[in-house]
Amino acid sequence: MKKQELYDRVAAYFEKAMPVAETELHYDSPFQLLVAVILSAQCTDKRVNMITPPLFRDYPTPEAMAAASPEVIFEYVRSVSYPNNKAKHLVGMARMLVENYHSQVPSELDELVKLPGVGRKTANVIQAVVFDKAAMAVDTHVFRVSHRIGLVPSTCTTPYSVEKQLVRHFPETLIPKAHHWLILHGRYTCTARTPKCETCGLKMLCRHYRHTHGNPKPADTLRPSPEAGGEGMEKQEENK
């Protein structure tokens, strides 16, 4: 199967299996999403969603958070990974937004990555979710699923190399949605330790499944897996 045909068939599957695909982080503004994404680095969305309600209640805007100290913000975020660094990043990010961007989250990658705590992955999330740009954020789920299915070759050993492949082959209009498809598929079906291959609707196409189980029977048609749905998805705690 040619590479573009694989992408087209994967996209067609997800369009049916996961028509609603969006971030599971809770937020009410671009600033709050940026805070949540910074906090989510090496931490589960479930944990982030537990701590952000009081944080957003007391510091809902860049101005409010910029006036706080990292020590105060630490008390709100102490249960996430690397709370000291993240508290410093949040305050520094808020202050830079106030001082340099009129308290508005910028839309351009080059400007976003200037903010403390914001790398390429975080910037791409903001571009895709807030500004609906064709930006592909590659986290551990996207990286793993892309390799397992065979969307990218084994020579793609960095998130950026995976990003370039995905952006090249997914239609531009689908890239923001494809980011969530791959994350949610990795979170609930193609899990790191025990992927649910037998119930996965993509196993007919999946390179990993062929290598571990042999070629699936022709009768195994592409179908939504029980874990794949967008709105009715069963939550699991073990994966971000």
MODELLER restraints for C-alpha pairs under 7 A, 6 or more apart:
rsr = mdl.restraints
at = mdl.atoms
rsr.add(forms.Gaussian(group=physical.xy_distance, feature=features.Distance(at['CA:4:A'], at['CA:169:A']), mean=6.31, stdev=0.5))
rsr.add(forms.Gaussian(group=physical.xy_distance, feature=features.Distance(at['CA:7:A'], at['CA:151:A']), mean=6.90, stdev=0.5))
rsr.add(forms.Gaussian(group=physical.xy_distance, feature=features.Distance(at['CA:7:A'], at['CA:169:A']), mean=6.59, stdev=0.5))
rsr.add(forms.Gaussian(group=physical.xy_distance, feature=features.Distance(at['CA:7:A'], at['CA:170:A']), mean=6.47, stdev=0.5))
rsr.add(forms.Gaussian(group=physical.xy_distance, feature=features.Distance(at['CA:14:A'], at['CA:181:A']), mean=6.73, stdev=0.5))
rsr.add(forms.Gaussian(group=physical.xy_distance, feature=features.Distance(at['CA:17:A'], at['CA:224:A']), mean=4.64, stdev=0.5))
rsr.add(forms.Gaussian(group=physical.xy_distance, feature=features.Distance(at['CA:17:A'], at['CA:228:A']), mean=6.23, stdev=0.5))
rsr.add(forms.Gaussian(group=physical.xy_distance, feature=features.Distance(at['CA:17:A'], at['CA:229:A']), mean=5.85, stdev=0.5))
rsr.add(forms.Gaussian(group=physical.xy_distance, feature=features.Distance(at['CA:18:A'], at['CA:228:A']), mean=6.28, stdev=0.5))
rsr.add(forms.Gaussian(group=physical.xy_distance, feature=features.Distance(at['CA:18:A'], at['CA:229:A']), mean=5.04, stdev=0.5))
rsr.add(forms.Gaussian(group=physical.xy_distance, feature=features.Distance(at['CA:18:A'], at['CA:230:A']), mean=4.81, stdev=0.5))
rsr.add(forms.Gaussian(group=physical.xy_distance, feature=features.Distance(at['CA:19:A'], at['CA:230:A']), mean=6.40, stdev=0.5))
rsr.add(forms.Gaussian(group=physical.xy_distance, feature=features.Distance(at['CA:20:A'], at['CA:230:A']), mean=4.79, stdev=0.5))
rsr.add(forms.Gaussian(group=physical.xy_distance, feature=features.Distance(at['CA:20:A'], at['CA:231:A']), mean=6.57, stdev=0.5))
rsr.add(forms.Gaussian(group=physical.xy_distance, feature=features.Distance(at['CA:21:A'], at['CA:177:A']), mean=6.26, stdev=0.5))
rsr.add(forms.Gaussian(group=physical.xy_distance, feature=features.Distance(at['CA:21:A'], at['CA:180:A']), mean=5.54, stdev=0.5))
rsr.add(forms.Gaussian(group=physical.xy_distance, feature=features.Distance(at['CA:21:A'], at['CA:181:A']), mean=6.09, stdev=0.5))
rsr.add(forms.Gaussian(group=physical.xy_distance, feature=features.Distance(at['CA:21:A'], at['CA:230:A']), mean=5.60, stdev=0.5))
rsr.add(forms.Gaussian(group=physical.xy_distance, feature=features.Distance(at['CA:22:A'], at['CA:180:A']), mean=5.72, stdev=0.5))
rsr.add(forms.Gaussian(group=physical.xy_distance, feature=features.Distance(at['CA:23:A'], at['CA:180:A']), mean=6.74, stdev=0.5))
rsr.add(forms.Gaussian(group=physical.xy_distance, feature=features.Distance(at['CA:24:A'], at['CA:45:A']), mean=6.74, stdev=0.5))
rsr.add(forms.Gaussian(group=physical.xy_distance, feature=features.Distance(at['CA:25:A'], at['CA:36:A']), mean=6.75, stdev=0.5))
rsr.add(forms.Gaussian(group=physical.xy_distance, feature=features.Distance(at['CA:25:A'], at['CA:45:A']), mean=5.92, stdev=0.5))
rsr.add(forms.Gaussian(group=physical.xy_distance, feature=features.Distance(at['CA:25:A'], at['CA:49:A']), mean=6.29, stdev=0.5))
rsr.add(forms.Gaussian(group=physical.xy_distance, feature=features.Distance(at['CA:26:A'], at['CA:49:A']), mean=6.10, stdev=0.5))
rsr.add(forms.Gaussian(group=physical.xy_distance, feature=features.Distance(at['CA:27:A'], at['CA:33:A']), mean=5.31, stdev=0.5))
rsr.add(forms.Gaussian(group=physical.xy_distance, feature=features.Distance(at['CA:30:A'], at['CA:105:A']), mean=6.49, stdev=0.5))
rsr.add(forms.Gaussian(group=physical.xy_distance, feature=features.Distance(at['CA:30:A'], at['CA:130:A']), mean=6.33, stdev=0.5))
rsr.add(forms.Gaussian(group=physical.xy_distance, feature=features.Distance(at['CA:31:A'], at['CA:61:A']), mean=6.90, stdev=0.5))
rsr.add(forms.Gaussian(group=physical.xy_distance, feature=features.Distance(at['CA:31:A'], at['CA:62:A']), mean=6.96, stdev=0.5))
rsr.add(forms.Gaussian(group=physical.xy_distance, feature=features.Distance(at['CA:31:A'], at['CA:105:A']), mean=6.25, stdev=0.5))
rsr.add(forms.Gaussian(group=physical.xy_distance, feature=features.Distance(at['CA:34:A'], at['CA:126:A']), mean=6.79, stdev=0.5))
rsr.add(forms.Gaussian(group=physical.xy_distance, feature=features.Distance(at['CA:35:A'], at['CA:90:A']), mean=6.68, stdev=0.5))
rsr.add(forms.Gaussian(group=physical.xy_distance, feature=features.Distance(at['CA:36:A'], at['CA:48:A']), mean=6.59, stdev=0.5))
rsr.add(forms.Gaussian(group=physical.xy_distance, feature=features.Distance(at['CA:37:A'], at['CA:122:A']), mean=6.35, stdev=0.5))
rsr.add(forms.Gaussian(group=physical.xy_distance, feature=features.Distance(at['CA:38:A'], at['CA:117:A']), mean=6.25, stdev=0.5))
rsr.add(forms.Gaussian(group=physical.xy_distance, feature=features.Distance(at['CA:38:A'], at['CA:118:A']), mean=6.78, stdev=0.5))
rsr.add(forms.Gaussian(group=physical.xy_distance, feature=features.Distance(at['CA:38:A'], at['CA:122:A']), mean=6.92, stdev=0.5))
rsr.add(forms.Gaussian(group=physical.xy_distance, feature=features.Distance(at['CA:39:A'], at['CA:48:A']), mean=6.51, stdev=0.5))
rsr.add(forms.Gaussian(group=physical.xy_distance, feature=features.Distance(at['CA:39:A'], at['CA:86:A']), mean=6.58, stdev=0.5))
rsr.add(forms.Gaussian(group=physical.xy_distance, feature=features.Distance(at['CA:40:A'], at['CA:48:A']), mean=6.17, stdev=0.5))
rsr.add(forms.Gaussian(group=physical.xy_distance, feature=features.Distance(at['CA:42:A'], at['CA:81:A']), mean=6.55, stdev=0.5))
rsr.add(forms.Gaussian(group=physical.xy_distance, feature=features.Distance(at['CA:43:A'], at['CA:80:A']), mean=6.35, stdev=0.5))
rsr.add(forms.Gaussian(group=physical.xy_distance, feature=features.Distance(at['CA:43:A'], at['CA:81:A']), mean=6.00, stdev=0.5))
rsr.add(forms.Gaussian(group=physical.xy_distance, feature=features.Distance(at['CA:43:A'], at['CA:240:A']), mean=6.78, stdev=0.5))
rsr.add(forms.Gaussian(group=physical.xy_distance, feature=features.Distance(at['CA:44:A'], at['CA:239:A']), mean=6.93, stdev=0.5))
rsr.add(forms.Gaussian(group=physical.xy_distance, feature=features.Distance(at['CA:44:A'], at['CA:240:A']), mean=4.14, stdev=0.5))
rsr.add(forms.Gaussian(group=physical.xy_distance, feature=features.Distance(at['CA:45:A'], at['CA:240:A']), mean=5.80, stdev=0.5))
rsr.add(forms.Gaussian(group=physical.xy_distance, feature=features.Distance(at['CA:51:A'], at['CA:76:A']), mean=6.68, stdev=0.5))
rsr.add(forms.Gaussian(group=physical.xy_distance, feature=features.Distance(at['CA:51:A'], at['CA:77:A']), mean=6.49, stdev=0.5))
rsr.add(forms.Gaussian(group=physical.xy_distance, feature=features.Distance(at['CA:55:A'], at['CA:76:A']), mean=6.09, stdev=0.5))
rsr.add(forms.Gaussian(group=physical.xy_distance, feature=features.Distance(at['CA:59:A'], at['CA:65:A']), mean=5.20, stdev=0.5))
rsr.add(forms.Gaussian(group=physical.xy_distance, feature=features.Distance(at['CA:62:A'], at['CA:94:A']), mean=4.69, stdev=0.5))
rsr.add(forms.Gaussian(group=physical.xy_distance, feature=features.Distance(at['CA:62:A'], at['CA:95:A']), mean=6.98, stdev=0.5))
rsr.add(forms.Gaussian(group=physical.xy_distance, feature=features.Distance(at['CA:62:A'], at['CA:97:A']), mean=6.67, stdev=0.5))
rsr.add(forms.Gaussian(group=physical.xy_distance, feature=features.Distance(at['CA:62:A'], at['CA:98:A']), mean=6.38, stdev=0.5))
rsr.add(forms.Gaussian(group=physical.xy_distance, feature=features.Distance(at['CA:62:A'], at['CA:103:A']), mean=5.93, stdev=0.5))
rsr.add(forms.Gaussian(group=physical.xy_distance, feature=features.Distance(at['CA:63:A'], at['CA:94:A']), mean=6.94, stdev=0.5))
rsr.add(forms.Gaussian(group=physical.xy_distance, feature=features.Distance(at['CA:63:A'], at['CA:98:A']), mean=6.35, stdev=0.5))
rsr.add(forms.Gaussian(group=physical.xy_distance, feature=features.Distance(at['CA:65:A'], at['CA:91:A']), mean=6.00, stdev=0.5))
rsr.add(forms.Gaussian(group=physical.xy_distance, feature=features.Distance(at['CA:65:A'], at['CA:94:A']), mean=5.98, stdev=0.5))
rsr.add(forms.Gaussian(group=physical.xy_distance, feature=features.Distance(at['CA:66:A'], at['CA:91:A']), mean=5.44, stdev=0.5))
rsr.add(forms.Gaussian(group=physical.xy_distance, feature=features.Distance(at['CA:66:A'], at['CA:94:A']), mean=4.93, stdev=0.5))
rsr.add(forms.Gaussian(group=physical.xy_distance, feature=features.Distance(at['CA:66:A'], at['CA:95:A']), mean=4.60, stdev=0.5))
rsr.add(forms.Gaussian(group=physical.xy_distance, feature=features.Distance(at['CA:68:A'], at['CA:91:A']), mean=6.91, stdev=0.5))
rsr.add(forms.Gaussian(group=physical.xy_distance, feature=features.Distance(at['CA:69:A'], at['CA:91:A']), mean=6.78, stdev=0.5))
rsr.add(forms.Gaussian(group=physical.xy_distance, feature=features.Distance(at['CA:70:A'], at['CA:87:A']), mean=5.06, stdev=0.5))
rsr.add(forms.Gaussian(group=physical.xy_distance, feature=features.Distance(at['CA:70:A'], at['CA:88:A']), mean=4.99, stdev=0.5))
rsr.add(forms.Gaussian(group=physical.xy_distance, feature=features.Distance(at['CA:70:A'], at['CA:91:A']), mean=6.09, stdev=0.5))
rsr.add(forms.Gaussian(group=physical.xy_distance, feature=features.Distance(at['CA:73:A'], at['CA:87:A']), mean=5.50, stdev=0.5))
rsr.add(forms.Gaussian(group=physical.xy_distance, feature=features.Distance(at['CA:74:A'], at['CA:83:A']), mean=6.19, stdev=0.5))
rsr.add(forms.Gaussian(group=physical.xy_distance, feature=features.Distance(at['CA:74:A'], at['CA:84:A']), mean=6.25, stdev=0.5))
rsr.add(forms.Gaussian(group=physical.xy_distance, feature=features.Distance(at['CA:74:A'], at['CA:87:A']), mean=5.15, stdev=0.5))
rsr.add(forms.Gaussian(group=physical.xy_distance, feature=features.Distance(at['CA:77:A'], at['CA:83:A']), mean=5.86, stdev=0.5))
rsr.add(forms.Gaussian(group=physical.xy_distance, feature=features.Distance(at['CA:89:A'], at['CA:116:A']), mean=5.02, stdev=0.5))
rsr.add(forms.Gaussian(group=physical.xy_distance, feature=features.Distance(at['CA:89:A'], at['CA:117:A']), mean=5.05, stdev=0.5))
rsr.add(forms.Gaussian(group=physical.xy_distance, feature=features.Distance(at['CA:92:A'], at['CA:116:A']), mean=5.92, stdev=0.5))
rsr.add(forms.Gaussian(group=physical.xy_distance, feature=features.Distance(at['CA:93:A'], at['CA:115:A']), mean=5.27, stdev=0.5))
rsr.add(forms.Gaussian(group=physical.xy_distance, feature=features.Distance(at['CA:93:A'], at['CA:116:A']), mean=5.06, stdev=0.5))
rsr.add(forms.Gaussian(group=physical.xy_distance, feature=features.Distance(at['CA:96:A'], at['CA:115:A']), mean=6.82, stdev=0.5))
rsr.add(forms.Gaussian(group=physical.xy_distance, feature=features.Distance(at['CA:97:A'], at['CA:103:A']), mean=4.67, stdev=0.5))
rsr.add(forms.Gaussian(group=physical.xy_distance, feature=features.Distance(at['CA:97:A'], at['CA:104:A']), mean=6.20, stdev=0.5))
rsr.add(forms.Gaussian(group=physical.xy_distance, feature=features.Distance(at['CA:97:A'], at['CA:105:A']), mean=6.73, stdev=0.5))
rsr.add(forms.Gaussian(group=physical.xy_distance, feature=features.Distance(at['CA:106:A'], at['CA:112:A']), mean=6.07, stdev=0.5))
rsr.add(forms.Gaussian(group=physical.xy_distance, feature=features.Distance(at['CA:107:A'], at['CA:127:A']), mean=6.04, stdev=0.5))
rsr.add(forms.Gaussian(group=physical.xy_distance, feature=features.Distance(at['CA:107:A'], at['CA:131:A']), mean=6.66, stdev=0.5))
rsr.add(forms.Gaussian(group=physical.xy_distance, feature=features.Distance(at['CA:109:A'], at['CA:123:A']), mean=5.97, stdev=0.5))
rsr.add(forms.Gaussian(group=physical.xy_distance, feature=features.Distance(at['CA:112:A'], at['CA:118:A']), mean=6.70, stdev=0.5))
rsr.add(forms.Gaussian(group=physical.xy_distance, feature=features.Distance(at['CA:112:A'], at['CA:123:A']), mean=5.66, stdev=0.5))
rsr.add(forms.Gaussian(group=physical.xy_distance, feature=features.Distance(at['CA:113:A'], at['CA:119:A']), mean=5.34, stdev=0.5))
rsr.add(forms.Gaussian(group=physical.xy_distance, feature=features.Distance(at['CA:113:A'], at['CA:120:A']), mean=6.41, stdev=0.5))
rsr.add(forms.Gaussian(group=physical.xy_distance, feature=features.Distance(at['CA:113:A'], at['CA:123:A']), mean=6.31, stdev=0.5))
rsr.add(forms.Gaussian(group=physical.xy_distance, feature=features.Distance(at['CA:121:A'], at['CA:137:A']), mean=4.74, stdev=0.5))
rsr.add(forms.Gaussian(group=physical.xy_distance, feature=features.Distance(at['CA:121:A'], at['CA:138:A']), mean=6.09, stdev=0.5))
rsr.add(forms.Gaussian(group=physical.xy_distance, feature=features.Distance(at['CA:124:A'], at['CA:135:A']), mean=5.20, stdev=0.5))
rsr.add(forms.Gaussian(group=physical.xy_distance, feature=features.Distance(at['CA:124:A'], at['CA:136:A']), mean=5.95, stdev=0.5))
rsr.add(forms.Gaussian(group=physical.xy_distance, feature=features.Distance(at['CA:124:A'], at['CA:137:A']), mean=5.02, stdev=0.5))
rsr.add(forms.Gaussian(group=physical.xy_distance, feature=features.Distance(at['CA:125:A'], at['CA:137:A']), mean=5.64, stdev=0.5))
rsr.add(forms.Gaussian(group=physical.xy_distance, feature=features.Distance(at['CA:127:A'], at['CA:133:A']), mean=5.39, stdev=0.5))
rsr.add(forms.Gaussian(group=physical.xy_distance, feature=features.Distance(at['CA:127:A'], at['CA:135:A']), mean=6.24, stdev=0.5))
rsr.add(forms.Gaussian(group=physical.xy_distance, feature=features.Distance(at['CA:128:A'], at['CA:134:A']), mean=6.20, stdev=0.5))
rsr.add(forms.Gaussian(group=physical.xy_distance, feature=features.Distance(at['CA:128:A'], at['CA:135:A']), mean=5.35, stdev=0.5))
rsr.add(forms.Gaussian(group=physical.xy_distance, feature=features.Distance(at['CA:128:A'], at['CA:176:A']), mean=5.09, stdev=0.5))
rsr.add(forms.Gaussian(group=physical.xy_distance, feature=features.Distance(at['CA:132:A'], at['CA:176:A']), mean=6.57, stdev=0.5))
rsr.add(forms.Gaussian(group=physical.xy_distance, feature=features.Distance(at['CA:133:A'], at['CA:176:A']), mean=6.75, stdev=0.5))
rsr.add(forms.Gaussian(group=physical.xy_distance, feature=features.Distance(at['CA:134:A'], at['CA:172:A']), mean=5.72, stdev=0.5))
rsr.add(forms.Gaussian(group=physical.xy_distance, feature=features.Distance(at['CA:134:A'], at['CA:173:A']), mean=6.88, stdev=0.5))
rsr.add(forms.Gaussian(group=physical.xy_distance, feature=features.Distance(at['CA:134:A'], at['CA:175:A']), mean=5.27, stdev=0.5))
rsr.add(forms.Gaussian(group=physical.xy_distance, feature=features.Distance(at['CA:134:A'], at['CA:176:A']), mean=5.71, stdev=0.5))
rsr.add(forms.Gaussian(group=physical.xy_distance, feature=features.Distance(at['CA:135:A'], at['CA:175:A']), mean=6.54, stdev=0.5))
rsr.add(forms.Gaussian(group=physical.xy_distance, feature=features.Distance(at['CA:135:A'], at['CA:176:A']), mean=6.23, stdev=0.5))
rsr.add(forms.Gaussian(group=physical.xy_distance, feature=features.Distance(at['CA:136:A'], at['CA:163:A']), mean=5.98, stdev=0.5))
rsr.add(forms.Gaussian(group=physical.xy_distance, feature=features.Distance(at['CA:136:A'], at['CA:167:A']), mean=6.64, stdev=0.5))
rsr.add(forms.Gaussian(group=physical.xy_distance, feature=features.Distance(at['CA:136:A'], at['CA:175:A']), mean=6.36, stdev=0.5))
rsr.add(forms.Gaussian(group=physical.xy_distance, feature=features.Distance(at['CA:136:A'], at['CA:176:A']), mean=6.55, stdev=0.5))
rsr.add(forms.Gaussian(group=physical.xy_distance, feature=features.Distance(at['CA:136:A'], at['CA:179:A']), mean=5.77, stdev=0.5))
rsr.add(forms.Gaussian(group=physical.xy_distance, feature=features.Distance(at['CA:137:A'], at['CA:179:A']), mean=6.49, stdev=0.5))
rsr.add(forms.Gaussian(group=physical.xy_distance, feature=features.Distance(at['CA:138:A'], at['CA:159:A']), mean=5.65, stdev=0.5))
rsr.add(forms.Gaussian(group=physical.xy_distance, feature=features.Distance(at['CA:138:A'], at['CA:163:A']), mean=6.22, stdev=0.5))
rsr.add(forms.Gaussian(group=physical.xy_distance, feature=features.Distance(at['CA:141:A'], at['CA:182:A']), mean=6.84, stdev=0.5))
rsr.add(forms.Gaussian(group=physical.xy_distance, feature=features.Distance(at['CA:141:A'], at['CA:183:A']), mean=5.19, stdev=0.5))
rsr.add(forms.Gaussian(group=physical.xy_distance, feature=features.Distance(at['CA:141:A'], at['CA:186:A']), mean=4.93, stdev=0.5))
rsr.add(forms.Gaussian(group=physical.xy_distance, feature=features.Distance(at['CA:141:A'], at['CA:187:A']), mean=6.69, stdev=0.5))
rsr.add(forms.Gaussian(group=physical.xy_distance, feature=features.Distance(at['CA:142:A'], at['CA:182:A']), mean=5.26, stdev=0.5))
rsr.add(forms.Gaussian(group=physical.xy_distance, feature=features.Distance(at['CA:142:A'], at['CA:183:A']), mean=5.41, stdev=0.5))
rsr.add(forms.Gaussian(group=physical.xy_distance, feature=features.Distance(at['CA:142:A'], at['CA:186:A']), mean=6.94, stdev=0.5))
rsr.add(forms.Gaussian(group=physical.xy_distance, feature=features.Distance(at['CA:143:A'], at['CA:159:A']), mean=6.61, stdev=0.5))
rsr.add(forms.Gaussian(group=physical.xy_distance, feature=features.Distance(at['CA:143:A'], at['CA:162:A']), mean=6.81, stdev=0.5))
rsr.add(forms.Gaussian(group=physical.xy_distance, feature=features.Distance(at['CA:145:A'], at['CA:182:A']), mean=6.47, stdev=0.5))
rsr.add(forms.Gaussian(group=physical.xy_distance, feature=features.Distance(at['CA:145:A'], at['CA:186:A']), mean=5.96, stdev=0.5))
rsr.add(forms.Gaussian(group=physical.xy_distance, feature=features.Distance(at['CA:145:A'], at['CA:190:A']), mean=6.63, stdev=0.5))
rsr.add(forms.Gaussian(group=physical.xy_distance, feature=features.Distance(at['CA:146:A'], at['CA:152:A']), mean=5.86, stdev=0.5))
rsr.add(forms.Gaussian(group=physical.xy_distance, feature=features.Distance(at['CA:147:A'], at['CA:153:A']), mean=6.72, stdev=0.5))
rsr.add(forms.Gaussian(group=physical.xy_distance, feature=features.Distance(at['CA:147:A'], at['CA:154:A']), mean=6.76, stdev=0.5))
rsr.add(forms.Gaussian(group=physical.xy_distance, feature=features.Distance(at['CA:148:A'], at['CA:206:A']), mean=6.64, stdev=0.5))
rsr.add(forms.Gaussian(group=physical.xy_distance, feature=features.Distance(at['CA:148:A'], at['CA:207:A']), mean=5.96, stdev=0.5))
rsr.add(forms.Gaussian(group=physical.xy_distance, feature=features.Distance(at['CA:148:A'], at['CA:208:A']), mean=4.89, stdev=0.5))
rsr.add(forms.Gaussian(group=physical.xy_distance, feature=features.Distance(at['CA:149:A'], at['CA:205:A']), mean=6.86, stdev=0.5))
rsr.add(forms.Gaussian(group=physical.xy_distance, feature=features.Distance(at['CA:149:A'], at['CA:206:A']), mean=4.24, stdev=0.5))
rsr.add(forms.Gaussian(group=physical.xy_distance, feature=features.Distance(at['CA:149:A'], at['CA:207:A']), mean=5.10, stdev=0.5))
rsr.add(forms.Gaussian(group=physical.xy_distance, feature=features.Distance(at['CA:149:A'], at['CA:208:A']), mean=6.16, stdev=0.5))
rsr.add(forms.Gaussian(group=physical.xy_distance, feature=features.Distance(at['CA:150:A'], at['CA:206:A']), mean=6.50, stdev=0.5))
rsr.add(forms.Gaussian(group=physical.xy_distance, feature=features.Distance(at['CA:150:A'], at['CA:207:A']), mean=5.36, stdev=0.5))
rsr.add(forms.Gaussian(group=physical.xy_distance, feature=features.Distance(at['CA:152:A'], at['CA:162:A']), mean=6.48, stdev=0.5))
rsr.add(forms.Gaussian(group=physical.xy_distance, feature=features.Distance(at['CA:152:A'], at['CA:165:A']), mean=6.41, stdev=0.5))
rsr.add(forms.Gaussian(group=physical.xy_distance, feature=features.Distance(at['CA:156:A'], at['CA:162:A']), mean=5.72, stdev=0.5))
rsr.add(forms.Gaussian(group=physical.xy_distance, feature=features.Distance(at['CA:167:A'], at['CA:175:A']), mean=6.71, stdev=0.5))
rsr.add(forms.Gaussian(group=physical.xy_distance, feature=features.Distance(at['CA:185:A'], at['CA:228:A']), mean=6.39, stdev=0.5))
rsr.add(forms.Gaussian(group=physical.xy_distance, feature=features.Distance(at['CA:187:A'], at['CA:239:A']), mean=5.55, stdev=0.5))
rsr.add(forms.Gaussian(group=physical.xy_distance, feature=features.Distance(at['CA:187:A'], at['CA:240:A']), mean=6.25, stdev=0.5))
rsr.add(forms.Gaussian(group=physical.xy_distance, feature=features.Distance(at['CA:188:A'], at['CA:227:A']), mean=5.86, stdev=0.5))
rsr.add(forms.Gaussian(group=physical.xy_distance, feature=features.Distance(at['CA:189:A'], at['CA:195:A']), mean=5.98, stdev=0.5))
rsr.add(forms.Gaussian(group=physical.xy_distance, feature=features.Distance(at['CA:189:A'], at['CA:196:A']), mean=5.33, stdev=0.5))
rsr.add(forms.Gaussian(group=physical.xy_distance, feature=features.Distance(at['CA:189:A'], at['CA:200:A']), mean=6.74, stdev=0.5))
rsr.add(forms.Gaussian(group=physical.xy_distance, feature=features.Distance(at['CA:189:A'], at['CA:227:A']), mean=6.00, stdev=0.5))
rsr.add(forms.Gaussian(group=physical.xy_distance, feature=features.Distance(at['CA:189:A'], at['CA:228:A']), mean=6.84, stdev=0.5))
rsr.add(forms.Gaussian(group=physical.xy_distance, feature=features.Distance(at['CA:190:A'], at['CA:196:A']), mean=6.06, stdev=0.5))
rsr.add(forms.Gaussian(group=physical.xy_distance, feature=features.Distance(at['CA:197:A'], at['CA:203:A']), mean=6.55, stdev=0.5))
rsr.add(forms.Gaussian(group=physical.xy_distance, feature=features.Distance(at['CA:197:A'], at['CA:209:A']), mean=6.80, stdev=0.5))
rsr.add(forms.Gaussian(group=physical.xy_distance, feature=features.Distance(at['CA:199:A'], at['CA:225:A']), mean=5.50, stdev=0.5))
rsr.add(forms.Gaussian(group=physical.xy_distance, feature=features.Distance(at['CA:200:A'], at['CA:225:A']), mean=5.12, stdev=0.5))
rsr.add(forms.Gaussian(group=physical.xy_distance, feature=features.Distance(at['CA:201:A'], at['CA:222:A']), mean=4.82, stdev=0.5))
rsr.add(forms.Gaussian(group=physical.xy_distance, feature=features.Distance(at['CA:201:A'], at['CA:223:A']), mean=4.60, stdev=0.5))
rsr.add(forms.Gaussian(group=physical.xy_distance, feature=features.Distance(at['CA:201:A'], at['CA:224:A']), mean=5.21, stdev=0.5))
rsr.add(forms.Gaussian(group=physical.xy_distance, feature=features.Distance(at['CA:201:A'], at['CA:225:A']), mean=5.24, stdev=0.5))
rsr.add(forms.Gaussian(group=physical.xy_distance, feature=features.Distance(at['CA:202:A'], at['CA:222:A']), mean=6.01, stdev=0.5))
rsr.add(forms.Gaussian(group=physical.xy_distance, feature=features.Distance(at['CA:203:A'], at['CA:209:A']), mean=5.88, stdev=0.5))
rsr.add(forms.Gaussian(group=physical.xy_distance, feature=features.Distance(at['CA:204:A'], at['CA:216:A']), mean=6.02, stdev=0.5))
rsr.add(forms.Gaussian(group=physical.xy_distance, feature=features.Distance(at['CA:204:A'], at['CA:220:A']), mean=6.99, stdev=0.5))
rsr.add(forms.Gaussian(group=physical.xy_distance, feature=features.Distance(at['CA:204:A'], at['CA:222:A']), mean=6.77, stdev=0.5))
rsr.add(forms.Gaussian(group=physical.xy_distance, feature=features.Distance(at['CA:227:A'], at['CA:233:A']), mean=5.76, stdev=0.5))
rsr.add(forms.Gaussian(group=physical.xy_distance, feature=features.Distance(at['CA:227:A'], at['CA:234:A']), mean=6.19, stdev=0.5))
